[in-house]
Amino acid sequence: MDDRQRSARNAHADRRPFLIGRARVVAALRAWFAAQGFVEVETSILQVSPGNETHLHAFATDLVALGGGSTRRYLRTSPEFACKKLISAGEQRIVEFARVFRNRERGALHAPEFTMLEWYRADAPYGTLMEDCAAVLAVAAEAAGTRELAFRGRAIDPFAAPERLTVAQAFMREAAIDLSACLSPQGPDRGGFADAAKTAGIRLADDDSWGDIFSRVLVERIEPRLGLGRATVLDEYPASLSALARPCAHDPRWAERFELYACGIELANAFGELTDPAEQRARLAAEMAHKERIYGESYPLDEEFLAALSAMPPTCGIALGLDRLVMLATGASHIDQVLWTPVAEP
């Protein structure tokens, strides 16, 4: 055995306790979803569109026909579009343990290839997903044989009911910013928001958009204080930052969108799904126009997905980072520790 083989063997031995924990968590989650009446699906990784979020970057490839002609395809950044097509075709409850791919992402919590646990409920209230999240945290902890989920000195009780907090409440509580005042019915107020953020001590660039300012405040002041002691459901995001979510019935400035946090880490992103094809097209086109301005590239829209929305019933759906959940359940400090074969560094 040469030095390289010995090093690889030792690295795997170090990871193996985390990987065995991962296998137990995955098996327990599969059993839980099956008991809830979900059908596990497997959608295609190669897609016409990888997704249309401004700041997500895809891997591209060419699909070569027998005759030699080629067509551009992408490795999906999420199974979302494909899963919604299945809901539109008549499926009621589906779940996928989906391998997904995101370029330009690497770090303790990010990998270019990872697993997204994504599930959808047709004709179910939006709040049902919050109940699912509480159950999933408990199932993962039980499978891993732990009474807490932890990361870098922060911990939560996975069996405690999550805190529910609106985005507006969080901005007021943690940054003393009245976010509602920065969202008029006519649209986001960039100037007023920038002034409020600067007063809160947030450093801004002259060309920061309203969304950029939101992200800076969220990352610097809000996220580190979420999911401490118990999980946090951060609910009702600004509609202007929720391209795939339907507006809240009580106030269209906000969207039926929540994110789940534990130990200061975002674990999941959930929507009351937008089903208006024309509105969805306009939102995704705007996202891609913004991406083109920032990065000089954009991705096509999935016409089959847009056409399917007209047949889609009221639906709620959620994407949860399985690897991050396993990290918290097993005590891992880096995402590569819970990946059986991490993508090699360049």
TORFISE-19775 format. One record per residue (C-alpha): residue in three letters; x negated, y, z negated. Coordinates in pm, 1 decimal, always signed. Layout:
+-----+----------+----------+----------+
!   r !        x !        y !        z !
+-----+----------+----------+----------+
! Ala !        X !        Y !        Z !
...
+-----+----------+----------+----------+
//
This chain:
+-----+----------+----------+----------+
!   r !        x !        y !        z !
+-----+----------+----------+----------+
! Met !     +0.0 !     +0.0 !     +0.0 !
! Asp !   -154.3 !   +332.3 !   +106.9 !
! Asp !   -125.1 !   +662.8 !    -80.2 !
! Arg !   +165.1 !   +787.0 !   +130.3 !
! Gln !   +366.0 !   +470.5 !    +71.5 !
! Arg !   +286.8 !   +480.5 !   -299.6 !
! Ser !   +396.2 !   +843.1 !   -322.4 !
! Ala !   +726.6 !   +770.2 !   -146.0 !
! Arg !   +790.4 !   +471.7 !   -371.2 !
! Asn !   +723.6 !   +675.5 !   -683.9 !
! Ala !   +945.7 !   +960.3 !   -562.3 !
! His !  +1232.3 !   +718.1 !   -505.3 !
! Ala !  +1179.9 !   +559.0 !   -847.5 !
! Asp !  +1207.0 !   +904.2 !  -1005.4 !
! Arg !  +1531.8 !   +974.2 !   -818.9 !
! Arg !  +1689.9 !   +632.5 !   -865.0 !
! Pro !  +1866.2 !   +698.2 !  -1200.8 !
! Phe !  +2036.3 !  +1001.7 !  -1044.3 !
! Leu !  +2125.2 !   +802.5 !   -733.7 !
! Ile !  +2280.7 !   +520.5 !   -934.4 !
! Gly !  +2482.5 !   +788.1 !  -1114.7 !
! Arg !  +2586.9 !   +924.4 !   -777.3 !
! Ala !  +2709.5 !   +582.0 !   -664.5 !
! Arg !  +2920.9 !   +548.3 !   -977.8 !
! Val !  +3071.3 !   +894.8 !   -937.3 !
! Val !  +3156.1 !   +834.5 !   -570.4 !
! Ala !  +3317.7 !   +498.1 !   -648.4 !
! Ala !  +3525.2 !   +650.8 !   -928.7 !
! Leu !  +3639.7 !   +941.1 !   -712.4 !
! Arg !  +3739.3 !   +707.8 !   -429.5 !
! Ala !  +3947.5 !   +506.4 !   -674.8 !
! Trp !  +4110.6 !   +820.9 !   -816.7 !
! Phe !  +4209.0 !   +956.2 !   -475.4 !
! Ala !  +4345.7 !   +616.9 !   -370.1 !
! Ala !  +4556.0 !   +603.1 !   -688.3 !
! Gln !  +4697.1 !   +947.8 !   -602.5 !
! Gly !  +4815.3 !   +822.3 !   -263.2 !
! Phe !  +4543.6 !   +979.6 !    -48.9 !
! Val !  +4428.1 !   +815.2 !   +273.4 !
! Glu !  +4052.7 !   +833.6 !   +323.0 !
! Val !  +3970.8 !   +953.7 !   +674.4 !
! Glu !  +3653.4 !   +978.2 !   +880.0 !
! Thr !  +3651.1 !  +1264.4 !  +1129.5 !
! Ser !  +3401.1 !  +1328.7 !  +1405.1 !
! Ile !  +3071.9 !  +1499.7 !  +1317.6 !
! Leu !  +3020.9 !  +1628.2 !  +1673.2 !
! Gln !  +3260.9 !  +1916.4 !  +1733.1 !
! Val !  +3345.6 !  +2177.9 !  +1995.4 !
! Ser !  +3315.4 !  +2437.3 !  +1717.3 !
! Pro !  +3115.6 !  +2383.1 !  +1397.6 !
! Gly !  +3331.6 !  +2635.7 !  +1211.6 !
! Asn !  +3369.2 !  +3011.0 !  +1244.2 !
! Glu !  +3240.5 !  +3167.3 !   +923.3 !
! Thr !  +3009.1 !  +3462.8 !   +977.4 !
! His !  +2722.7 !  +3351.0 !   +757.0 !
! Leu !  +2721.9 !  +2976.7 !   +825.8 !
! His !  +2468.2 !  +2850.5 !  +1078.9 !
! Ala !  +2509.7 !  +2527.7 !  +1274.6 !
! Phe !  +2288.9 !  +2272.3 !  +1446.7 !
! Ala !  +2354.5 !  +2250.9 !  +1820.6 !
! Thr !  +2306.1 !  +1963.6 !  +2061.3 !
! Asp !  +2409.2 !  +1861.3 !  +2413.0 !
! Leu !  +2658.7 !  +1589.6 !  +2498.4 !
! Val !  +2526.6 !  +1438.5 !  +2822.0 !
! Ala !  +2771.4 !  +1263.3 !  +3055.4 !
! Leu !  +2689.7 !   +952.4 !  +3257.3 !
! Gly !  +2659.8 !  +1169.1 !  +3564.8 !
! Gly !  +2399.0 !  +1388.9 !  +3397.9 !
! Gly !  +2605.5 !  +1698.6 !  +3322.5 !
! Ser !  +2590.9 !  +1829.0 !  +2968.1 !
! Thr !  +2827.1 !  +2011.5 !  +2732.1 !
! Arg !  +2728.0 !  +2198.8 !  +2419.5 !
! Arg !  +2843.9 !  +2040.3 !  +2093.4 !
! Tyr !  +2771.4 !  +2121.4 !  +1729.1 !
! Leu !  +2720.9 !  +1928.0 !  +1407.7 !
! Arg !  +3009.2 !  +2037.0 !  +1187.3 !
! Thr !  +2953.9 !  +2270.4 !   +894.3 !
! Ser !  +3282.5 !  +2138.0 !   +751.2 !
! Pro !  +3544.9 !  +1877.8 !   +848.8 !
! Glu !  +3815.7 !  +2141.1 !   +802.0 !
! Phe !  +3936.7 !  +2186.6 !  +1158.6 !
! Ala !  +3953.3 !  +1811.4 !  +1221.4 !
! Cys !  +4134.6 !  +1742.6 !   +894.5 !
! Lys !  +4394.6 !  +2008.9 !   +969.8 !
! Lys !  +4457.6 !  +1846.6 !  +1307.2 !
! Leu !  +4539.7 !  +1524.1 !  +1121.4 !
! Ile !  +4779.1 !  +1707.6 !   +887.5 !
! Ser !  +4945.0 !  +1863.0 !  +1193.5 !
! Ala !  +4976.4 !  +1513.8 !  +1342.9 !
! Gly !  +5174.2 !  +1394.2 !  +1042.0 !
! Glu !  +4931.0 !  +1288.7 !   +767.7 !
! Gln !  +5041.7 !  +1399.0 !   +420.3 !
! Arg !  +4749.0 !  +1345.0 !   +183.6 !
! Ile !  +4399.3 !  +1292.5 !   +320.0 !
! Val !  +4050.1 !  +1295.4 !   +172.3 !
! Glu !  +3708.7 !  +1275.9 !   +336.8 !
! Phe !  +3360.6 !  +1225.3 !   +195.0 !
! Ala !  +3215.4 !  +1417.5 !   +487.8 !
! Arg !  +2854.1 !  +1451.6 !   +592.6 !
! Val !  +2811.4 !  +1814.5 !   +696.2 !
! Phe !  +2521.3 !  +2019.0 !   +831.2 !
! Arg !  +2417.1 !  +2379.0 !   +773.2 !
! Asn !  +2107.6 !  +2537.7 !   +918.9 !
! Arg !  +1900.8 !  +2802.5 !   +739.5 !
! Glu !  +1991.5 !  +2652.4 !   +399.7 !
! Arg !  +1739.8 !  +2499.2 !   +159.4 !
! Gly !  +1689.5 !  +2525.0 !   -215.7 !
! Ala !  +1776.2 !  +2373.6 !   -551.8 !
! Leu !  +2148.3 !  +2386.3 !   -467.1 !
! His !  +2133.7 !  +2380.6 !    -86.2 !
! Ala !  +2034.6 !  +2117.0 !   +167.6 !
! Pro !  +2064.1 !  +2120.0 !   +548.8 !
! Glu !  +2259.7 !  +1791.9 !   +533.0 !
! Phe !  +2492.4 !  +1719.9 !   +241.2 !
! Thr !  +2830.5 !  +1571.3 !   +147.0 !
! Met !  +3149.0 !  +1771.6 !   +132.0 !
! Leu !  +3440.4 !  +1615.7 !    -53.5 !
! Glu !  +3741.1 !  +1763.9 !   +121.2 !
! Trp !  +4107.9 !  +1690.4 !    +60.0 !
! Tyr !  +4444.1 !  +1821.4 !   +179.2 !
! Arg !  +4800.9 !  +1804.3 !    +50.6 !
! Ala !  +5089.2 !  +1877.2 !   +287.7 !
! Asp !  +5404.3 !  +2029.8 !   +137.9 !
! Ala !  +5238.9 !  +2074.6 !   -202.5 !
! Pro !  +5213.5 !  +2390.9 !   -416.6 !
! Tyr !  +4881.2 !  +2570.9 !   -404.6 !
! Gly !  +4830.6 !  +2528.1 !   -778.2 !
! Thr !  +4826.7 !  +2149.5 !   -739.9 !
! Leu !  +4466.5 !  +2177.2 !   -623.5 !
! Met !  +4369.6 !  +2335.4 !   -954.5 !
! Glu !  +4511.8 !  +2031.7 !  -1132.5 !
! Asp !  +4314.1 !  +1809.3 !   -894.3 !
! Cys !  +3993.7 !  +1995.3 !   -978.8 !
! Ala !  +4040.9 !  +1941.4 !  -1351.5 !
! Ala !  +4093.9 !  +1570.3 !  -1290.3 !
! Val !  +3793.0 !  +1539.0 !  -1058.2 !
! Leu !  +3559.9 !  +1694.3 !  -1317.8 !
! Ala !  +3679.2 !  +1448.6 !  -1581.4 !
! Val !  +3652.3 !  +1149.3 !  -1347.2 !
! Ala !  +3295.2 !  +1243.3 !  -1251.6 !
! Ala !  +3189.3 !  +1284.4 !  -1613.9 !
! Glu !  +3342.0 !   +953.8 !  -1718.4 !
! Ala !  +3176.0 !   +771.0 !  -1429.3 !
! Ala !  +2837.7 !   +921.5 !  -1517.2 !
! Gly !  +2881.9 !   +834.5 !  -1885.1 !
! Thr !  +2857.5 !  +1191.7 !  -2010.9 !
! Arg !  +3067.4 !  +1426.9 !  -2221.4 !
! Glu !  +2933.7 !  +1741.6 !  -2056.0 !
! Leu !  +2833.4 !  +1878.3 !  -1716.6 !
! Ala !  +2507.6 !  +2071.3 !  -1738.9 !
! Phe !  +2256.8 !  +2269.4 !  -1533.8 !
! Arg !  +1954.5 !  +2467.0 !  -1651.0 !
! Gly !  +2066.6 !  +2514.7 !  -2008.3 !
! Arg !  +2432.3 !  +2583.1 !  -1929.1 !
! Ala !  +2704.7 !  +2329.7 !  -1998.1 !
! Ile !  +3080.5 !  +2280.2 !  -1980.9 !
! Asp !  +3326.7 !  +2038.9 !  -2133.4 !
! Pro !  +3463.8 !  +1858.7 !  -1823.9 !
! Phe !  +3768.0 !  +1744.4 !  -2020.4 !
! Ala !  +3876.7 !  +2096.4 !  -2121.4 !
! Ala !  +4141.8 !  +2281.8 !  -1921.5 !
! Pro !  +3968.0 !  +2523.5 !  -1681.2 !
! Glu !  +3989.8 !  +2898.0 !  -1737.4 !
! Arg !  +4199.0 !  +3069.9 !  -1469.7 !
! Leu !  +4086.2 !  +3417.6 !  -1373.4 !
! Thr !  +4174.9 !  +3636.3 !  -1077.5 !
! Val !  +3896.4 !  +3801.3 !   -881.3 !
! Ala !  +4030.4 !  +4143.4 !   -983.1 !
! Gln !  +4020.8 !  +4044.2 !  -1350.1 !
! Ala !  +3666.6 !  +3911.9 !  -1315.3 !
! Phe !  +3540.4 !  +4232.6 !  -1149.9 !
! Met !  +3694.2 !  +4441.4 !  -1425.6 !
! Arg !  +3573.4 !  +4217.4 !  -1706.8 !
! Glu !  +3215.7 !  +4165.0 !  -1589.6 !
! Ala !  +3138.5 !  +4479.9 !  -1387.4 !
! Ala !  +3401.3 !  +4736.5 !  -1496.4 !
! Ile !  +3508.1 !  +4773.5 !  -1131.6 !
! Asp !  +3876.2 !  +4822.2 !  -1044.0 !
! Leu !  +3878.9 !  +4611.2 !   -729.5 !
! Ser !  +4248.4 !  +4676.0 !   -665.0 !
! Ala !  +4174.3 !  +5046.5 !   -626.5 !
! Cys !  +3922.8 !  +4959.1 !   -352.5 !
! Leu !  +4183.2 !  +4764.0 !   -153.2 !
! Ser !  +4450.3 !  +4994.0 !    -13.0 !
! Pro !  +4739.3 !  +4854.7 !   +195.7 !
! Gln !  +4565.3 !  +5007.9 !   +497.7 !
! Gly !  +4249.2 !  +4808.7 !   +434.4 !
! Pro !  +3934.5 !  +4795.8 !   +220.7 !
! Asp !  +3795.5 !  +5127.6 !    +92.7 !
! Arg !  +3423.0 !  +5098.4 !   +153.8 !
! Gly !  +3327.3 !  +5438.5 !    +13.5 !
! Gly !  +3513.7 !  +5401.9 !   -313.4 !
! Phe !  +3384.5 !  +5046.9 !   -359.3 !
! Ala !  +3024.3 !  +5154.8 !   -295.5 !
! Asp !  +3052.8 !  +5432.2 !   -554.4 !
! Ala !  +3197.3 !  +5192.5 !   -811.8 !
! Ala !  +2926.5 !  +4934.0 !   -744.6 !
! Lys !  +2647.7 !  +5190.8 !   -779.2 !
! Thr !  +2797.6 !  +5310.5 !  -1107.1 !
! Ala !  +2783.9 !  +4947.1 !  -1223.0 !
! Gly !  +2412.1 !  +4938.4 !  -1139.6 !
! Ile !  +2431.0 !  +4741.5 !   -814.1 !
! Arg !  +2168.3 !  +4836.6 !   -555.1 !
! Leu !  +2313.3 !  +4875.1 !   -206.5 !
! Ala !  +2183.8 !  +4924.2 !   +144.9 !
! Asp !  +2324.7 !  +5202.4 !   +359.5 !
! Asp !  +2462.7 !  +4955.1 !   +611.6 !
! Asp !  +2626.8 !  +4720.9 !   +359.1 !
! Ser !  +2985.8 !  +4647.1 !   +457.6 !
! Trp !  +3274.0 !  +4614.7 !   +212.3 !
! Gly !  +3220.1 !  +4238.9 !   +219.6 !
! Asp !  +2845.8 !  +4279.1 !   +157.8 !
! Ile !  +2916.2 !  +4493.0 !   -149.3 !
! Phe !  +3165.2 !  +4235.6 !   -274.1 !
! Ser !  +2906.0 !  +3959.5 !   -238.0 !
! Arg !  +2637.3 !  +4158.1 !   -418.4 !
! Val !  +2861.7 !  +4226.3 !   -718.4 !
! Leu !  +2987.6 !  +3866.6 !   -720.3 !
! Val !  +2639.1 !  +3713.2 !   -711.4 !
! Glu !  +2472.3 !  +3954.3 !   -954.0 !
! Arg !  +2743.7 !  +4014.3 !  -1213.0 !
! Ile !  +3027.3 !  +3765.5 !  -1179.9 !
! Glu !  +2904.9 !  +3417.9 !  -1083.0 !
! Pro !  +2640.3 !  +3375.4 !  -1357.1 !
! Arg !  +2914.4 !  +3426.8 !  -1619.0 !
! Leu !  +3167.1 !  +3181.4 !  -1477.6 !
! Gly !  +3212.4 !  +2823.3 !  -1587.1 !
! Leu !  +3046.4 !  +2856.9 !  -1926.7 !
! Gly !  +3182.4 !  +2621.6 !  -2192.6 !
! Arg !  +3459.8 !  +2515.3 !  -1956.7 !
! Ala !  +3516.6 !  +2535.4 !  -1581.7 !
! Thr !  +3653.5 !  +2854.9 !  -1426.3 !
! Val !  +3908.4 !  +2878.7 !  -1147.2 !
! Leu !  +3842.9 !  +3215.5 !   -979.5 !
! Asp !  +4168.5 !  +3289.2 !   -800.0 !
! Glu !  +4317.3 !  +3537.9 !   -549.8 !
! Tyr !  +4029.5 !  +3654.0 !   -332.0 !
! Pro !  +4067.0 !  +3961.0 !   -111.2 !
! Ala !  +4258.9 !  +3864.1 !   +202.3 !
! Ser !  +3998.2 !  +4041.3 !   +417.0 !
! Leu !  +3741.1 !  +3784.2 !   +295.9 !
! Ser !  +3964.7 !  +3478.6 !   +335.6 !
! Ala !  +3995.3 !  +3410.0 !   +706.6 !
! Leu !  +4155.7 !  +3066.7 !   +667.8 !
! Ala !  +4393.7 !  +3141.0 !   +379.2 !
! Arg !  +4749.6 !  +3272.1 !   +375.1 !
! Pro !  +4829.1 !  +3600.0 !   +191.9 !
! Cys !  +4972.6 !  +3593.1 !   -158.4 !
! Ala !  +5348.0 !  +3639.1 !   -157.7 !
! His !  +5334.1 !  +3898.0 !   -437.4 !
! Asp !  +5067.1 !  +4118.2 !   -270.7 !
! Pro !  +4924.7 !  +4065.4 !    +81.7 !
! Arg !  +4599.1 !  +4239.0 !    -13.7 !
! Trp !  +4506.7 !  +3912.6 !   -186.2 !
! Ala !  +4490.8 !  +3558.9 !    -52.1 !
! Glu !  +4577.9 !  +3215.2 !   -182.6 !
! Arg !  +4214.9 !  +3124.0 !   -227.1 !
! Phe !  +4025.5 !  +3007.4 !   -533.0 !
! Glu !  +3676.2 !  +2887.7 !   -608.0 !
! Leu !  +3585.0 !  +2644.3 !   -886.0 !
! Tyr !  +3280.5 !  +2724.5 !  -1101.7 !
! Ala !  +3089.4 !  +2519.9 !  -1358.0 !
! Cys !  +2766.3 !  +2626.1 !  -1529.7 !
! Gly !  +2756.0 !  +2939.2 !  -1313.1 !
! Ile !  +2760.3 !  +2726.7 !   -996.1 !
! Glu !  +3026.3 !  +2735.5 !   -725.7 !
! Leu !  +3156.3 !  +2382.1 !   -681.8 !
! Ala !  +3462.1 !  +2419.7 !   -459.7 !
! Asn !  +3652.9 !  +2655.2 !   -229.7 !
! Ala !  +4029.9 !  +2611.1 !   -190.3 !
! Phe !  +4303.8 !  +2764.9 !    +23.9 !
! Gly !  +4673.8 !  +2784.9 !    +65.9 !
! Glu !  +4624.9 !  +2724.0 !   +437.0 !
! Leu !  +4707.1 !  +2981.9 !   +702.9 !
! Thr !  +4930.1 !  +2822.3 !   +967.0 !
! Asp !  +4998.9 !  +3117.4 !  +1200.7 !
! Pro !  +4803.2 !  +3038.4 !  +1521.8 !
! Ala !  +4793.3 !  +3397.4 !  +1649.0 !
! Glu !  +4678.0 !  +3539.5 !  +1317.0 !
! Gln !  +4421.6 !  +3261.3 !  +1277.5 !
! Arg !  +4282.3 !  +3327.4 !  +1625.4 !
! Ala !  +4246.7 !  +3698.1 !  +1552.6 !
! Arg !  +4071.0 !  +3635.0 !  +1221.3 !
! Leu !  +3825.0 !  +3380.8 !  +1359.9 !
! Ala !  +3749.6 !  +3599.7 !  +1661.9 !
! Ala !  +3672.6 !  +3886.2 !  +1424.4 !
! Glu !  +3441.2 !  +3659.5 !  +1222.6 !
! Met !  +3252.2 !  +3561.2 !  +1537.1 !
! Ala !  +3226.9 !  +3922.4 !  +1657.0 !
! His !  +3075.7 !  +4011.0 !  +1318.9 !
! Lys !  +2836.3 !  +3715.8 !  +1344.3 !
! Glu !  +2726.8 !  +3829.8 !  +1690.3 !
! Arg !  +2650.9 !  +4178.2 !  +1557.7 !
! Ile !  +2445.5 !  +4046.5 !  +1266.3 !
! Tyr !  +2272.4 !  +3738.0 !  +1405.2 !
! Gly !  +2302.2 !  +3773.2 !  +1782.6 !
! Glu !  +2493.2 !  +3445.3 !  +1814.5 !
! Ser !  +2846.0 !  +3311.7 !  +1780.0 !
! Tyr !  +3035.1 !  +2984.5 !  +1814.5 !
! Pro !  +3339.0 !  +2901.0 !  +2026.1 !
! Leu !  +3687.7 !  +2874.3 !  +1881.6 !
! Asp !  +3842.8 !  +2528.6 !  +1864.4 !
! Glu !  +4146.0 !  +2564.4 !  +2090.0 !
! Glu !  +4282.2 !  +2223.8 !  +1991.3 !
! Phe !  +4274.0 !  +2328.4 !  +1625.3 !
! Leu !  +4452.1 !  +2657.3 !  +1697.0 !
! Ala !  +4719.6 !  +2480.2 !  +1900.6 !
! Ala !  +4773.0 !  +2227.0 !  +1620.3 !
! Leu !  +4849.0 !  +2497.5 !  +1362.3 !
! Ser !  +5194.2 !  +2558.2 !  +1506.2 !
! Ala !  +5290.8 !  +2204.2 !  +1397.6 !
! Met !  +5118.4 !  +2219.0 !  +1059.3 !
! Pro !  +5347.0 !  +2213.4 !   +751.7 !
! Pro !  +5274.3 !  +2429.0 !   +445.0 !
! Thr !  +4946.1 !  +2281.2 !   +322.1 !
! Cys !  +4679.0 !  +2336.7 !    +62.8 !
! Gly !  +4321.9 !  +2216.3 !   +105.1 !
! Ile !  +3989.1 !  +2224.7 !    -74.6 !
! Ala !  +3621.3 !  +2158.2 !     -8.4 !
! Leu !  +3402.2 !  +2050.2 !   -300.9 !
! Gly !  +3024.0 !  +2009.7 !   -293.0 !
! Leu !  +2988.3 !  +1646.2 !   -398.2 !
! Asp !  +2611.6 !  +1665.6 !   -442.5 !
! Arg !  +2641.6 !  +1962.7 !   -678.2 !
! Leu !  +2903.6 !  +1782.3 !   -884.0 !
! Val !  +2675.2 !  +1478.8 !   -909.0 !
! Met !  +2387.5 !  +1705.2 !  -1014.8 !
! Leu !  +2589.1 !  +1843.1 !  -1304.9 !
! Ala !  +2714.5 !  +1498.4 !  -1406.2 !
! Thr !  +2370.6 !  +1331.2 !  -1400.7 !
! Gly !  +2156.3 !  +1619.1 !  -1526.9 !
! Ala !  +1960.1 !  +1661.4 !  -1203.1 !
! Ser !  +1784.3 !  +1995.2 !  -1150.7 !
! His !  +1747.1 !  +1983.3 !   -770.4 !
! Ile !  +1985.7 !  +1865.1 !   -499.9 !
! Asp !  +1718.3 !  +1639.4 !   -344.6 !
! Gln !  +1729.1 !  +1427.7 !   -661.4 !
! Val !  +2084.4 !  +1314.9 !   -582.4 !
! Leu !  +2033.5 !  +1254.9 !   -207.6 !
! Trp !  +1935.9 !   +901.1 !   -110.0 !
! Thr !  +1716.7 !  +1020.5 !   +177.4 !
! Pro !  +1670.0 !  +1400.7 !   +169.2 !
! Val !  +1590.7 !  +1575.2 !   +497.3 !
! Ala !  +1212.1 !  +1604.7 !   +518.0 !
! Glu !  +1060.2 !  +1949.0 !   +469.5 !
! Pro !   +912.0 !  +2096.6 !   +789.8 !
+-----+----------+----------+----------+
//
